[in-house]
Every structure is written in structure tokens, then in C-alpha cells.
Amino acid sequence: MMKIITLFLSCLFATSIFSQVNITKSDVAVAEKFLDVTFNDAERDSMLNELLDNMTAIKAVHSQHLDNWVTPALYFDPMPAGMVLPKIQKPIKWATAKAEMPKNKAD
């Protein structure tokens, strides 16, 4: 997955794909040269939908206008407003299961 994301970002900045409506297999082939990776035609075809989804998401982020005075978040709390966590942790009840190893380790 990281290879695909890196490939996409390289395509985006190196070949001005961002202004295009869609990404083609030939665009992916160009980006391969910048990253010193190679994909076959089937692999390029398989990643096109994901690359297009990523491009759509990036365009959505870029369409948001932030004024210069908007400061970045320095603290992130994922808990919903009003949610309170218990102060005391309850004991953990671990499940015990007996597993038998196969006689032949290759199985």
C-alpha cells in the first residue's frame, strides 16, 4: 500500500497529473521511472481505482479554504464530547483455549 501511495504522490507532483481528469496506466508507468520500481500491466490496472480515489480525496482537501490565521491543532482528543472513561480499570479476564499442534509442522 505504501508503494502505491508513494507512486501516486510522485505521479502527482512529477507529471502534473493533478490537473488531469483521470489517471492512466501510462501515467503510472512514467512515475515508475522516478521511483525506480516496475509494475506489470495487470498491476498498473489494479491500482488505478485506488489512485483515482486518492486523487479525489486530495482534491477535496485542496478545495477547503483555510485563512492564514487558522492555527493547526496542537491537541487531539478522539473521545466524543461528554464521554467519561472509568477511573479504575477492571481486572482483565483472559480467555484460555487449548490448542493442539499438528503432528506435521508443514500442515
C-alpha positions in Angstrom: 0.0 0.0 0.0 2.8 2.4 0.8 4.3 1.7 -2.6 1.1 2.7 -4.2 0.8 5.9 -2.2 4.4 6.9 -2.9 3.8 6.1 -6.6 0.7 8.2 -6.6 2.3 11.2 -5.0 5.2 11.0 -7.4 2.8 10.9 -10.3 1.0 13.9 -8.9 4.0 16.2 -8.5 6.3 14.9 -11.2 3.9 14.8 -14.2 1.2 17.3 -13.4 -1.5 14.6 -13.2 -3.4 16.7 -10.7 -4.8 18.8 -13.5 -6.0 15.8 -15.4 -9.4 14.3 -15.1 -8.2 10.8 -14.7 -5.0 8.7 -14.3 -4.0 6.3 -17.0 -1.7 3.2 -16.9 0.9 5.3 -18.9 0.9 7.9 -16.1 1.7 5.1 -13.6 4.5 3.9 -16.0 6.0 7.4 -16.0 6.0 7.5 -12.2 7.7 4.1 -12.0 10.8 5.7 -13.5 11.0 8.3 -10.8 10.7 5.7 -8.0 12.9 3.0 -9.6 10.1 0.5 -9.4 8.4 -1.6 -12.0 4.9 -2.9 -12.3 3.4 -5.1 -15.0 0.3 -4.1 -16.9 -2.0 -6.0 -14.7 -0.6 -4.4 -11.5 -0.9 -0.9 -13.1 -4.5 -1.7 -14.0 -5.3 -3.0 -10.5 -4.1 0.2 -8.8 -5.9 2.7 -11.0 -9.2 2.8 -8.9 -7.2 3.4 -5.7 -5.1 6.1 -7.3 -8.3 7.8 -8.6 -9.9 7.6 -5.1 -6.8 9.1 -3.6 -6.8 11.9 -6.2 -10.4 12.7 -5.4 -9.7 12.8 -1.7 -6.7 15.1 -2.2 -8.8 17.4 -4.5 -11.4 17.6 -1.7 -8.8 18.6 0.8 -7.3 21.2 -1.5 -10.8 22.7 -2.2 -11.1 23.7 1.5 -10.1 27.2 2.1 -8.2 28.0 5.3 -7.4 31.5 6.3 -3.8 32.3 7.3 -4.9 32.9 10.9 -6.2 29.3 11.4 -3.8 27.6 13.7 -3.0 23.8 13.4 -4.4 21.5 16.0 -1.9 21.0 18.8 -4.0 18.7 20.8 -6.3 15.9 19.6 -8.8 14.1 21.8 -10.8 11.5 19.8 -13.4 10.9 22.6 -16.9 12.2 21.9 -17.9 15.3 23.9 -19.3 14.3 27.3 -17.8 10.8 27.3 -16.1 9.9 30.6 -13.8 7.0 31.0 -13.8 4.9 34.2 -11.1 6.0 36.7 -10.4 2.4 37.9 -9.5 -0.4 35.5 -11.4 -3.6 36.0 -9.4 -6.9 36.0 -8.8 -8.4 32.6 -10.4 -11.8 32.1 -8.2 -13.6 29.6 -9.8 -16.4 27.7 -7.9 -19.7 27.9 -8.0 -22.0 24.9 -6.2 -25.3 24.5 -4.8 -25.7 21.0 -3.1 -28.8 19.7 -0.2 -28.5 17.4 -0.3 -30.6 14.3 1.9 -33.7 14.2 3.4 -32.5 10.9 4.6 -28.8 11.2 4.1 -28.3 7.5 0.3 -28.8 7.9 
